[in-house]
Amino acid sequence: MLTGQGKIKRAEFRTLMSGHTHEDVDSFFANLSAVIKHGGHRLHTPFDYVSVLDDYLQRDDVRPQEPHYEVVLMDQSRTSIWFC
């Protein structure tokens, strides 16, 4: 419609291949969920979760193509955003 009205010269529509867009992320979170659920951990505080996540991410078989991880507890956020 926009090209027909002369408002734009050209438009393209692209999509990712079906079935290949989130496989690695989905499997990562499925494995992480299993570690949390069946790992026998007592997760009573947010710091307990940080510890389990950090231990999991430091394993050599977890996402070896991304060698550095840092697990940080984010317990505060800003309510206002300043633009300069």
N, C-alpha and C positions, 0 to 999 in steps of 0.2 A: 504494500500500500504506500509506504513512504517513498519507495523508488518511483512508483507510478505517479505520484504527486510531485516528483522532482525535488523533494526535500533532502534526500540523500542519493548519492550516486550508486552505492553498492552495499549489500548486506550479506553476511554469512551466518549460518547457523551450524554449530558444531556440538557434538556430544561425545562423551567417552564411550569406549566399547562396553557393551553390556556384559556383566559378569566379571569384569576385571578392574573395577574402579576402587573397591574397598577390601579386597580379599586379604591383603597383608594386615591392614588395620583391624579387621574383624577377627582374624586368627590371633593377633596379638592380644586383644582384649578378652577373647575366649580363654586363652591360656592363662592370662593374668587372673581372670575370674576363678578358674579352677585352682590356682595357687592359693588365692585368698579363701575360697570355700573349703577346700579339702586339705589345706596345709597344716591343720592343727594349731593354727596361730590364735592367740588371744588378743583380739583387736579392740581394746577398750578406749583408747584415746587416738586422736589424729596422728600423734607421733608413732604409735604402733603401726598404723598404715604406712607412714613414711618409711619406717624401718623395713617392713615387708616388701614394699615397692622397690626400695633401693637394693635390697638383697637380690630380688628377682632380676632387676635390670643389670646387675653386675655379673650375672652368669654369662659365660662365653657363648652359650647356644641361643641366647635371646638377642635377636636383631644384630647379628655380628657385623653387618654393613654399617652400623652406627655405633662406633666404639665408645663414645663418651655420653654418659647420662648424669644428670643431677636431679635428685628428687628434693623439692622444696615445698614446705608447707606454706600455703598462702592463706593467711587467716585475717587479712585486712584488705580493704579495697578503698579506693578514693570515691567519694560521692560526687565530686565536681571535676570537670575537665577544663583545663586552661589551654587556650589556643593562642599562639604568639604570631 
